[in-house]
């Protein structure tokens, strides 16, 4: 029943996540003694279709609601600027304003519930953004660190594209945001990023991981191959 003032530490517009901060000195000892840290699991393909899943938080649109079901799809990627996120879809029918987390049977968080990422005819089906891809984002936000930004969305170059059309392996640029560092540097749609400074880029995930280790304001040399 205690209400405490919180401050917004950081907001991420891509994932719509916010980290709020409260002073531990404002929380009563009896409350702190009951707070435990949720362990994080993996959102990889081990949690494939048929895996039991629990939705906790506000999956039904009201606080402290809960529901359970199974994973119906895992491995679909949601592409956003400078990142691709794994989406875990369930058979749980919930609210279009759902929030909260998805737990596995080992009491581990495997996804954070999101809305508007599924198909238009399944708006009430609970879907989560995989925790594996979100962990670096949450870590940076919790530490108050600004995320590096280049301004592209892209995909991996597939083996088929490489073997049949000769497109080199790397991060294939599908879109570039207006007035982004990538656009101002002259990058174009269809470019394939092959190197960031001295680090070789073999796929889009490799690009994302390398980019997130950089700091905003740094200057890097980007090698691209263009048709």
C-alpha positions as CSV (number, residue, x, y, z in Angstrom):
1,X,0.0,0.0,0.0
2,X,3.0,2.3,0.1
3,X,3.3,4.9,-2.7
4,X,6.8,6.2,-3.5
5,X,7.9,8.9,-5.9
6,X,9.8,7.5,-8.9
7,X,11.9,9.2,-11.6
8,X,12.3,8.1,-15.2
9,X,15.8,7.0,-15.7
10,X,15.5,6.2,-19.4
11,X,13.0,5.5,-22.1
12,X,13.6,3.5,-25.2
13,X,11.2,4.4,-28.0
14,X,11.9,1.4,-30.2
15,X,10.8,-1.2,-27.5
16,X,8.5,1.2,-25.6
17,X,10.3,0.2,-22.3
18,X,11.0,2.6,-19.5
19,X,13.3,2.2,-16.5
20,X,12.0,3.8,-13.3
21,X,14.2,4.5,-10.3
22,X,13.2,4.8,-6.7
23,X,15.3,5.5,-3.6
24,X,15.9,2.3,-1.5
25,X,15.8,4.5,1.6
26,X,12.2,5.4,0.8
27,X,11.1,1.7,0.9
28,X,10.3,0.1,4.3
29,X,12.5,-2.7,5.5
30,X,9.6,-5.2,5.6
31,X,8.9,-4.5,2.0
32,X,12.5,-4.8,0.9
33,X,12.8,-8.2,2.7
34,X,10.1,-9.6,0.4
35,X,11.5,-8.3,-2.8
36,X,13.4,-10.9,-4.9
37,X,15.1,-10.5,-8.2
38,X,13.6,-12.4,-11.1
39,X,16.1,-14.5,-12.9
40,X,16.4,-14.2,-16.7
41,X,16.2,-17.2,-19.0
42,X,16.9,-17.4,-22.7
43,X,14.4,-16.6,-25.5
44,X,16.1,-18.9,-28.0
45,X,14.5,-21.8,-29.8
46,X,14.6,-24.0,-26.7
47,X,11.3,-22.4,-25.9
48,X,9.8,-23.6,-29.2
49,X,6.1,-24.3,-30.1
50,X,4.4,-26.3,-27.4
51,X,6.5,-25.0,-24.5
52,X,4.3,-24.1,-21.4
53,X,4.4,-20.3,-20.7
54,X,2.9,-18.1,-18.0
55,X,1.9,-14.4,-18.4
56,X,2.1,-12.3,-15.3
57,X,1.6,-8.6,-14.7
58,X,-1.2,-7.1,-16.7
59,X,-1.9,-9.5,-19.6
60,X,-5.6,-9.2,-19.2
61,X,-5.4,-5.4,-19.1
62,X,-5.8,-5.1,-15.3
63,X,-3.0,-5.2,-12.7
64,X,-2.0,-8.4,-10.9
65,X,-3.7,-10.6,-13.6
66,X,-2.2,-13.9,-14.7
67,X,-2.8,-16.4,-17.5
68,X,-1.1,-19.4,-18.9
69,X,-0.8,-21.3,-22.2
70,X,1.9,-22.5,-24.6
71,X,4.3,-20.9,-27.1
72,X,2.9,-21.1,-30.6
73,X,5.8,-19.4,-32.4
74,X,9.4,-18.5,-31.6
75,X,12.0,-17.1,-34.0
76,X,10.0,-14.5,-35.9
77,X,12.1,-11.3,-36.0
78,X,10.8,-7.8,-35.4
79,X,13.0,-5.4,-37.2
80,X,13.6,-1.9,-35.8
81,X,16.3,0.7,-36.0
82,X,19.8,-0.7,-35.3
83,X,18.3,-3.9,-33.8
84,X,16.3,-7.1,-34.5
85,X,14.2,-8.6,-31.7
86,X,12.9,-12.2,-31.4
87,X,9.2,-12.4,-30.9
88,X,7.6,-15.1,-28.8
89,X,4.0,-15.7,-29.6
90,X,1.5,-17.6,-27.4
91,X,-2.0,-18.9,-27.5
92,X,-3.0,-16.7,-24.5
93,X,-6.0,-14.5,-25.3
94,X,-5.4,-11.2,-23.5
95,X,-5.9,-7.4,-23.7
96,X,-4.8,-5.2,-26.5
97,X,-3.3,-3.0,-23.7
98,X,-1.5,-6.0,-22.1
99,X,1.8,-5.6,-20.3
100,X,4.0,-7.7,-18.0
101,X,6.3,-10.6,-18.6
102,X,6.4,-14.2,-19.8
103,X,7.8,-16.8,-17.5
104,X,8.9,-20.4,-18.3
105,X,8.3,-23.3,-16.0
106,X,11.7,-22.7,-14.3
107,X,10.5,-19.3,-13.0
108,X,12.7,-17.4,-15.5
109,X,11.7,-14.4,-17.5
110,X,11.9,-15.2,-21.2
111,X,10.1,-12.2,-22.7
112,X,8.5,-8.9,-21.9
113,X,5.0,-8.5,-23.2
114,X,4.5,-6.1,-26.1
115,X,1.5,-5.0,-28.2
116,X,1.0,-4.2,-31.9
117,X,3.7,-6.6,-33.1
118,X,1.5,-9.5,-34.2
119,X,-0.7,-9.8,-37.3
120,X,-3.7,-7.6,-37.6
121,X,-6.2,-10.4,-37.1
122,X,-4.6,-11.5,-33.8
123,X,-4.4,-8.3,-31.8
124,X,-5.5,-10.0,-28.6
125,X,-2.9,-12.8,-28.6
126,X,-0.2,-12.2,-26.1
127,X,3.2,-11.7,-27.6
128,X,6.6,-11.0,-26.0
129,X,9.9,-9.5,-27.0
130,X,12.6,-12.1,-26.3
131,X,14.7,-11.4,-23.1
132,X,18.0,-12.5,-24.8
133,X,17.8,-9.5,-27.2
134,X,16.4,-7.1,-24.6
135,X,19.0,-7.8,-21.9
136,X,21.7,-5.4,-23.3
137,X,19.1,-2.7,-23.8
138,X,17.8,-3.0,-20.2
139,X,21.4,-3.0,-18.9
140,X,22.3,0.2,-20.7
141,X,19.0,1.9,-19.7
142,X,19.5,0.8,-16.0
143,X,23.0,2.2,-16.0
144,X,21.8,5.5,-17.5
145,X,23.9,4.9,-20.7
146,X,22.8,6.4,-24.0
147,X,22.5,3.8,-26.8
148,X,24.7,4.3,-29.8
149,X,22.6,5.1,-32.9
150,X,23.4,4.7,-36.6
151,X,19.9,4.7,-38.0
152,X,19.5,1.6,-40.2
153,X,17.3,-1.4,-40.2
154,X,18.4,-4.6,-41.9
155,X,18.6,-8.3,-42.2
156,X,21.2,-11.1,-42.6
157,X,22.4,-11.9,-46.1
158,X,21.2,-15.5,-46.6
159,X,23.2,-18.3,-48.0
160,X,20.9,-18.5,-50.9
161,X,21.4,-14.8,-51.8
162,X,25.1,-15.2,-51.5
163,X,25.4,-18.4,-53.6
164,X,22.8,-17.4,-56.3
165,X,23.4,-13.6,-56.7
166,X,26.8,-13.1,-55.2
167,X,25.7,-10.7,-52.5
168,X,28.5,-10.8,-49.9
169,X,27.8,-12.0,-46.3
170,X,27.2,-9.1,-43.9
171,X,24.4,-6.8,-42.7
172,X,22.1,-5.9,-45.5
173,X,20.6,-2.4,-45.2
174,X,16.9,-2.4,-45.9
175,X,16.0,1.1,-44.7
176,X,17.8,4.3,-43.5
177,X,16.2,6.8,-41.2
178,X,16.0,10.4,-42.4
179,X,18.9,12.7,-41.1
180,X,20.4,9.7,-39.3
181,X,24.2,9.4,-39.0
182,X,24.0,6.6,-41.7
183,X,22.2,8.9,-44.1
184,X,24.5,11.8,-43.5
185,X,27.5,9.5,-44.1
186,X,26.1,8.5,-47.5
187,X,24.9,5.0,-46.8
188,X,22.2,3.7,-49.1
189,X,19.5,1.0,-49.2
190,X,21.0,-2.2,-50.5
191,X,24.4,-1.6,-49.0
192,X,26.0,-4.6,-47.2
193,X,28.0,-3.6,-44.1
194,X,31.1,-5.8,-44.0
195,X,33.2,-4.1,-41.3
196,X,33.0,-1.7,-38.4
197,X,36.5,-0.3,-37.9
198,X,38.6,-3.5,-37.7
199,X,35.7,-5.8,-36.7
200,X,34.3,-8.1,-39.5
201,X,30.5,-8.1,-39.8
202,X,29.0,-11.4,-41.0
203,X,25.3,-10.8,-40.3
204,X,22.9,-8.2,-38.9
205,X,23.1,-9.6,-35.4
206,X,26.9,-9.2,-35.5
207,X,26.4,-5.6,-36.6
208,X,24.0,-4.9,-33.7
209,X,26.3,-6.5,-31.0
210,X,29.3,-4.5,-32.4
211,X,27.4,-1.3,-32.5
212,X,26.1,-1.6,-28.9
213,X,29.7,-1.8,-27.7
214,X,30.4,1.7,-29.0
215,X,29.6,5.0,-27.3
216,X,27.5,7.8,-28.8
217,X,29.8,10.4,-30.3
218,X,32.5,8.0,-31.4
219,X,33.7,8.1,-35.0
220,X,34.0,4.7,-36.7
221,X,35.0,3.7,-40.2
222,X,32.2,1.6,-41.8
223,X,33.1,-0.6,-44.8
224,X,30.2,-1.4,-47.1
225,X,29.9,-3.2,-50.4
226,X,27.6,-1.6,-53.0
227,X,26.2,-3.1,-56.2
